């Protein structure tokens, strides 16, 4: 009976380590501008404040989310739902039109890997061939120093990234407390930082391209979203095939422009050959485009053998018909953005609930009025104190608040009871819709609806 287990050699070849060659060119320069700008925003966001509140912070435990200085609470869930829908449609739309360009140009995994960790690896161990020789060679003092130095720097940067990640959750001030205070004072925080550090270190030192090709679901999702009109990094096979070396091309004029130098494979961070067609592993990083353009320039042939093309453009020429799916996604996106902007603009800084007190009914008073008792809860969603007052939009009703407090502190939730009062002779129906206005400094900042229950005038004699 044959064993189904893999041999030692097969297990070793299960993971093919990728040595990506250094790349330079115009697209790499643009990618650096974009990447380092996004990296600067990512690093500075926890420290920036608007109106005294963080630019971005997500206090999941406290259920408070800070976005551009505004505080969002669980009551604003509907706004987050639309925000997430917009983000998803944006990703789908850009994938349909431009392929996996998010992965190669804006994804934090790619930015950290290609613009920080791989740059450090080049600096310490050298280019791809030098790294390959170093890893295959025996352990010498030089190799030990380089490996220890590289992984020490990797671990230190992972530690900084872990702190940055945690600052988005607990805030910079709390993070500084964890770092400066004794470990026993913030043991849970210290453990969290070390766990995040180990995760980031494992991702950037060992997992690397596996995150893009296997772990991240977006890479597999793009296979469903792309069609023959989607623009992505592609090899123009009609121009490049049949491929052959420069010597063969000089002898055989029927060969295409591809000189089969294999540089497009050597610079690819996921180790694929773009000449095999669109592949799930391609992250549209444009490294192969820079490498190929450099070769084409040297052999005096037109650039763009590898470029941003759609399959239809390669097969039938540059004229492309309108992409119906892209138009449909754009319309959906515009509708969602409109709704989202409306929700943000109409979002009140004060939120709350108004409910009739359970187990109570209408009460006739000796002064000729009838009342209902209500429980109200108000939450200040801003970072400032808010003076408030409560009135009825219907002038027939008066409001009697059973609380002396007239100020809501920043982030405070206040619970109290109140009476709605109306003259008995003014009651026209058994159930009357009433709108209460929460005012502050002469402006109405929140309106709340409820029902007032009392027998109409014709029935009051019996009730009385």
CORKAHU-V87842 format. One record per pair of residues at least 24 apart in sequence whose C-alpha atoms are under 7 Angstrom apart, sorted by the first residue. I is the first residue (numbers start at 0). J is the second residue. Records with the same first field share a line. If there is no record, write none. Layout:
I->J, J
//
This chain:
17->270
18->127
19->127, 265, 266, 267, 268
20->126, 127, 265, 266
21->126, 266
22->266, 286, 290
23->289
24->289
25->289
26->285, 289
27->286
30->104
34->104, 105, 110
45->166, 167, 170, 171
46->171
55->167
56->167, 168, 170
57->167, 168
58->168, 169
59->168
69->381
70->380, 381
71->380
78->339, 342
81->335, 339
82->339
85->332, 335, 336
88->328, 332
92->325, 328
94->221, 224, 225
95->224, 225, 229, 325
96->229, 230, 325
97->229, 230, 231
98->225, 229, 230, 231
99->282, 283
100->282, 283
102->282
103->282, 283, 284
104->284
112->203
116->153
120->149
123->149
153->200, 204
154->200
157->196, 199, 200
158->196
161->192, 195, 196
162->192
208->268, 269
212->280
218->279
219->279
222->279
227->309, 310, 311
228->309, 310, 311, 322
229->309
230->307, 308, 309
231->283, 307, 308, 309
232->283, 285, 305, 306, 307, 308
233->273, 276, 277, 305, 306, 307, 308
234->273, 274, 276, 304, 305, 306
235->304, 305, 313
239->304
262->290
263->287, 290, 291
347->444, 445
348->379, 380, 381
349->377, 378, 379, 380, 444, 445
350->377, 378, 379
351->376, 377, 378
352->376, 377
353->447, 449
361->452, 453
367->422, 423
368->420, 421, 422, 423
369->420, 421, 422, 423
370->418, 419, 420, 421
371->418, 419, 420, 451
372->417, 418, 419
373->416, 417, 418
374->415, 416, 417
375->414, 415, 416
376->412, 413, 414, 415
377->412, 413, 414
378->410, 411, 412, 413
379->407, 408, 409, 410, 411, 412
380->410
381->409, 410
382->409, 410
383->408, 409
384->408, 409
385->439
386->439
387->437, 438, 439
388->437, 438, 439
389->435, 436, 437, 438
390->435, 436, 437
391->434, 435, 436
392->434, 435, 436
393->433
395->421
396->420, 421
397->421
423->456
424->456
426->455, 456
427->455, 456
428->454, 455
429->453, 454, 455
//
